[in-house]
Structure formats: structure tokens, C-alpha cells
Amino acid sequence: MSDKSFFELELKEGKVVSRDLSQKGLILSGFTIATLAFLFGLSREYILKNPVIIQTLFISLVIYFGISELARQTIKYWEYAIAEIGYIAASIFLFSAMLLFIHTYGLGIGIFSLMALLIFVLIVSFILTVRNVARMIKEDRKKQ
């Protein structure tokens, strides 16, 4: 068993996982841009009156780009953990912007409930990710 701390452990077999996270970040940043374009085209006057939706989408976009680059260059576990946290945070921002748009534009309680459920699924996904990262660290410590 290794005496290395969490900040010293290197990501070895998990490099594929970090590369996948990087690709997902880039794909979802593109989805965020598409969402912004769709919402802007759907109701330009409403979006311009409510800048919170635009700001939330841009925050999501910036976080997705940042975590994508961080995940691509990840060497240590703590870098991967930060990228994963950023991915979940950006996803929550994205779905929150969509939820805000659906709620204030009046598209119905069914769609609103579905988006709220997606945010809940993201939170559960985050909990499972933390558990999996802890498992990966435990296995790597046994190997070293």
C-alpha cells in the first residue's frame, strides 16, 4: 500500500475515463451553444428581457470548455476530480437555464417536472462518480 496522498496519486488506467470526460465536455459545450441559438431564435424578445437565462448558459459553456481542457491534460486524481465536479456543475447550470426558460415561458408542468428530474439525476450521478473515484484511488493505492 502506498503512502502517497490524494494530491500525489497519478491517474494511470483511468486516462481513458478522463479522455471520455474531455470529449463529453466538448460535445456538451456545443449543445449549450445550440441551446442558446435555439432559445434565441424561438423567442428573441423574451430572452433579451431575461438575461439570467443567457448568463446561466454562458456560465455552463465556459465551465464545459474549461473542464474539457483540464480533463484532456489530467495526470493526477485531484485534477480528474475537479474536472468531474466542473462537469456536473456545468450540467446543472445548463439544465437550470432550460428549467428557467420552460417555467417562465409557460411550456407546461410536464416538461418542467422532467427537467427537474434531470437535475436530480445529475446530482445522483455526481454522488456515484465520487464513489467511483474513491474506488479507483483505493485500487491504485493497492497496486503501488
URNOR-V100654 format. One record per residue. N is the residue number from 1. D_LAST is the distance of its C-alpha to the last C-alpha in whole Angstrom. Layout:
<<N	D_LAST> <N	D_LAST>>
//
This chain:
<<1	6> <2	6> <3	9> <4	9> <5	12> <6	13> <7	15> <8	12> <9	10> <10	10> <11	12> <12	11> <13	13> <14	15> <15	17> <16	19> <17	20> <18	20> <19	23> <20	25> <21	25> <22	26> <23	29> <24	30> <25	31> <26	33> <27	35> <28	35> <29	36> <30	39> <31	40> <32	40> <33	43> <34	45> <35	45> <36	46> <37	49> <38	50> <39	50> <40	52> <41	54> <42	55> <43	56> <44	56> <45	59> <46	57> <47	54> <48	55> <49	57> <50	53> <51	51> <52	48> <53	47> <54	47> <55	45> <56	43> <57	42> <58	42> <59	39> <60	37> <61	38> <62	36> <63	33> <64	33> <65	33> <66	31> <67	28> <68	28> <69	28> <70	25> <71	23> <72	24> <73	22> <74	19> <75	16> <76	14> <77	14> <78	17> <79	19> <80	19> <81	20> <82	23> <83	24> <84	24> <85	26> <86	28> <87	29> <88	30> <89	32> <90	34> <91	34> <92	36> <93	38> <94	39> <95	40> <96	42> <97	44> <98	45> <99	46> <100	48> <101	50> <102	50> <103	51> <104	54> <105	55> <106	56> <107	54> <108	54> <109	52> <110	51> <111	49> <112	48> <113	47> <114	45> <115	43> <116	42> <117	41> <118	38> <119	37> <120	37> <121	34> <122	33> <123	32> <124	31> <125	28> <126	27> <127	26> <128	25> <129	23> <130	21> <131	20> <132	18> <133	17> <134	16> <135	15> <136	12> <137	11> <138	10> <139	9> <140	6> <141	5> <142	6> <143	4> <144	0>>
//
